Amino acid sequence: MHATRPAGRLALNGGTPVSTTPVPFMKPQLHRADIDAAIAVLESGMLRAAARCEELERRFAEMSDARHGLTCSNGTTALQLAYGALFSAGDEILVPAWTYIATVSMVVAAGCTPVFVDCREDTFQMDPADAARKVTPRTRGIAATHLYGCPVDVDAFQSIAAKHGLRVVYDAAQSHLARYGGRGIGAFGDAVTYSFYATKNLGTGEGGLLTVNDDALAREIGLLRSHGETEKYLHERVGFNYRMNDITGAIGCSRLDRLPAETAARQSAAGRFDSILADLDGLAAPTVTPKAEAVWHLYTVKMDLSRFTCTRDEFCAALKAEGVPTAVHYPRATVDQPALTPWNRHDTPVASSLSARVFCLPMHHALTEEHFRVIEGSLRKVAEAFRA
Ligand SMILES: Cc1ncc(COP(=O)(O)O)c(C=O)c1O
């Protein structure tokens, strides 16, 4: 018996949609203040990394409970800088089988060997128990993603690292201002990397940042970021140009003013989704790691396909027709990407099977009561129509 009555023919099959106006999947628009901040830099003529990048570094680090912040060109170069400073060619690095590819591909780009670790079925985060099993005498580091805005089990990874003398990089591209054990995620690990890609919780178009707590490591990353230059045209080591510019820095500072309030709105939306899903058989809300405070870059629903007569893609197509766009993060597990075939040992079954079972609901700071009504109504209608 289901709590609600059948809600009519699916819009996909010619029925009336729950809403003719689609719920926006995300809301990455700039405010007037962001545009004014960018114009002020343009008018100043100081386009390179300068005062606004420094301000973003200082404020973002402080809000993340980290000692140093270093801006850079994007989240991928942030990973390259962290890996370049901490790992050496030939090192084995434990990596998530379920993440965005950059966390892993930049390990390969650094000449290291990625060793895939499965994810947990409940949180979707890298599984420390599987990581512990995969440590070998050649393991030198852990690269863990705080995926979808939710921190991994930091205590567990830090204790594996302490036991085996490993360096830890946390990829927080999707997890700005997330917390663990009551502290900002910048407090943990050797380095934490962030992306400010347009659709991230704080988006500047392109952009990135690292937080670190060790002074020498901060210096090393700073050198790698800018051609190893210690004084004008004196290059202490080989490095790159992975710098941010001050227009991006200014947009970042301006958006940072709103980030705490926008994060709180995401957290409240996640609470609404949790209660909608609580009585929807076959659709599971994401579980948050114990001690973690997630910032909900994405809200990922897991389907029990045995409870439905359709595939995930058919379910999502029906939701779209009702007015609820969804996205799949990710349609293919990182471990199963063709580029990473040489390192796939086919022993990460959870990650490999998740790609057919998950979808993300619209998630942003500007969801309204009407949006929640449409999302709830559509989920119920589609779930009933496809009930096994
Ligand atoms: C987990 C994760 N790591 C790294 C990146 C790369 O960041 P960027 O696109 O800024 O290079 C992303 C971006 O999507 C990401 O989601």
Ligand as a Chemical Component Dictionary entry (heavy atoms), coordinates in Angstrom:
data_LIG
# 
_chem_comp.id                   LIG 
_chem_comp.type                 NON-POLYMER 
_chem_comp.pdbx_formal_charge   0 
_chem_comp.three_letter_code    LIG 
# 
loop_
_chem_comp_atom.comp_id 
_chem_comp_atom.atom_id 
_chem_comp_atom.alt_atom_id 
_chem_comp_atom.type_symbol 
_chem_comp_atom.charge 
_chem_comp_atom.model_Cartn_x 
_chem_comp_atom.model_Cartn_y 
_chem_comp_atom.model_Cartn_z 
_chem_comp_atom.pdbx_ordinal 
LIG C1 C1 C 0 36.185 16.596 -7.372  1  
LIG C2 C2 C 0 36.782 17.525 -8.381  2  
LIG N1 N1 N 0 38.123 17.632 -8.472  3  
LIG C3 C3 C 0 38.709 18.453 -9.343  4  
LIG C4 C4 C 0 37.976 19.225 -10.207 5  
LIG C5 C5 C 0 38.688 20.067 -11.216 6  
LIG O1 O1 O 0 38.455 21.425 -11.037 7  
LIG P1 P1 P 0 38.573 22.442 -12.264 8  
LIG O2 O2 O 0 37.446 22.157 -13.187 9  
LIG O3 O3 O 0 38.477 23.791 -11.624 10 
LIG O4 O4 O 0 39.894 22.214 -12.894 11 
LIG C6 C6 C 0 36.584 19.176 -10.155 12 
LIG C7 C7 C 0 35.785 19.983 -11.086 13 
LIG O5 O5 O 0 34.738 19.603 -11.552 14 
LIG C8 C8 C 0 35.961 18.288 -9.228  15 
LIG O6 O6 O 0 34.630 18.188 -9.152  16 
# 
loop_
_chem_comp_bond.comp_id 
_chem_comp_bond.atom_id_1 
_chem_comp_bond.atom_id_2 
_chem_comp_bond.value_order 
_chem_comp_bond.pdbx_ordinal 
LIG C1 C2 SING 1  
LIG C2 N1 SING 2  
LIG C2 C8 DOUB 3  
LIG N1 C3 DOUB 4  
LIG C3 C4 SING 5  
LIG C4 C5 SING 6  
LIG C4 C6 DOUB 7  
LIG C5 O1 SING 8  
LIG O1 P1 SING 9  
LIG P1 O2 DOUB 10 
LIG P1 O3 SING 11 
LIG P1 O4 SING 12 
LIG C6 C7 SING 13 
LIG C6 C8 SING 14 
LIG C7 O5 DOUB 15 
LIG C8 O6 SING 16 
# 
